[in-house]
Amino acid sequence: MRGSLSRARRRFGAQRSARWGAGAVAGLALACGAAGFFAPYDPLAARDAAPYHPPNVRFVDEDGAFHLFPFVHETRPVRDEDGRLRYEADPARRHPIRLFVRGDRYRLLGLVPLDLHLFGASGDPDAPRAYLLGSDFRGRCVLSRILHGGALTLGVGLAGVLVSFAIGLLVGGISGYVGGRVDGAIQRACETMMILPGLYVILAVRAAFPETTDWPSSRVTLAVVLVLALVGWAGIARTIRGLVLSLRAREHVLAARAIGRSGPTILLRRVLPHTLPFAVVAASVAVPGMVFLEAALSLLGLGIQEPDPSWGNMLRDAMNVGHLRLHPWLLAPGGALCVAVGAFHFFGDGLRDALDPAGARGAGQSKNR
């Protein structure tokens, strides 16, 4: 067992894309898990006097001189001849960007109350905000909302995968181990779920829930997780069923039957644990799809609701071509979504190749990377 894990680690480390994916996944987990620290402001704190404020963190001043430490200028909103809103900087009022400043209070990992942020404009509450990625229609910091929204989007996607795989493991294990009519009924149910278009099923089931305007965010999140899990369990159940069909004829399973072990005990202790390596790999590959589906639900207004941020509902404002042309930073959540989906794809592919028992595929691909 230890030798197999060592070989798997070597095969995984030999793949450049897998290493990049693992590093990106770890970075996303750190940034979104500790979003309160890395985000300069409260994601819900609006400044209605600064809607659609462009990124304002600068290294070069009005005279063209480069500064080693960034800064922001105080600005005031003005309307041009076409009635468009723009911001004029006051060169005489400059505020440096400092590290480890005090600001909006938050709970680190949802537990520890803190007010320390990685960076901010001087730590002065009256200083202008440092909009590294601009602001949205209510003057809320886009970077802060991306980090906090990533915690929701990735958390919902991961939870959806875990729930769907738990259901798939249990249902597929029962189907393969019991067999007979039970197997036939379960497989017909799986086939029915698999032939239905997943996104349309999600939309139909999610629309069956009552309007979420009065729901707390925790209830909305739970509803989205259950909807995502509903369409994800059938495929994994069929695959687990095939694995269990081969495992139930193994010697250790037959020996457990001979000494009088009960069926549920054999299934839970002797059969399903041997399917976990496949389940881990398949789960890592399935995460990008779940993350994308959650973003699609929120984009369509059926997922996480305002004012709580998620990458999906943040992209809703970018659907307006006029807004996007004037405020291109509104696409930043889409960039974060692409990075997350790509990172999980590379990580999942690398893990699948590394755990391939033959090792041929992983070794062949590692040479090409």
C-alpha positions, 0 to 999 in steps of 0.5 A: 500500500505504501509503495503504491502511494509512493508511485502515485505521488511520483507519477503525479509530480511528474505532470507539470499541469497536475502540479499547476492545478494542485497549486492553483487549487491550494491557492484558491482554497487559501484565498477564499477560505481566509477571504476576510483577511485577503479582501480589503473590505466587507463584501456587503459594504456599499458606497452608493457615491462610487458606483462603477468606480474603475480600478484606482491602485497606481504605481505611477503618479501624474508626473510619470514618476514610478513609486515602489509602493502603490497609492490611490488618489481621492476622486470625485464623480463627474458627468461628461457631455454624454451623461456618462459617469467618470471619476476625476482624481485629485493629485494633491490628495494621495493615500498610500497602500499599506499592509496589515491594516485595520478595517471592517470586522469579519470572522476568520474561517467563520470562527475568529473575530478579526479586523486585520486585512492584508492591505488597505488605503492607509488604514484610515476609515475616511481614506478612499477605497483601494479598488484593485478590481474596481467597484460594482453598481453599488460601489462594493469592492469587486475583489472583496466580493470575488474572494467571498463569493469564491468561498460560496461558489466553491463551497457549494460545488464541493458540497454538491459533489460530496452529497451526490457521491455519497448517494451514488456510493450507497445506491450503486453499492446496494444495486451491485451487491443485492442484485435481482429486482432491486438492481433492475429498479435502481438501474432503471431509475439511474438511466431515467436520470441520465437521459434527462438534460442535467441543466434543465432538470436543475432549472425545473427542480430549483423553480419548484422551490418557493421564492427565496427573497425571504429565505436566509442565505444558509437555506438558499445554499442548502437548496442549491446543494440539494439541487446539484446533488440530485442530478449528479448521483446517477452516473456515479451509482452506475459506475460503483455498481459495476465495481461492486459486481466484480468485488462481491466475488472476491475471496475476502467477501466470500470469506466474510459471507462464510463466517456469517457476516451480514450483508450491510456489514460486508457492503460497508466494510469489505466492498465499498472501501475498495471503491474509494480510490475511484470515488476520490478521483471521480469526485475531483474531476466532477468538481468543475462541473458542479462549480459551473452549474452553481454559477449558472444557477446564480447567473440566472437568478435561481442560486445565491441571491443578492446581496450575498456574493457568488461568482454567478450572480456577480456576472449578471451585471456583465450580461449588459453589453453597454455596462461591459463596454464601459466597465470591463472589470465586471468580467473579473468573476468570470476570470476567477471561474475559469481559473478555478474550473481549469485548476480542478480539471488539471488536478483531477486529470493528474490524480486520475493518471497517478492512481491508474494501476497500470501507470501507463497512461500517467507515464505517457502523459507525463512525458508529453507535458 
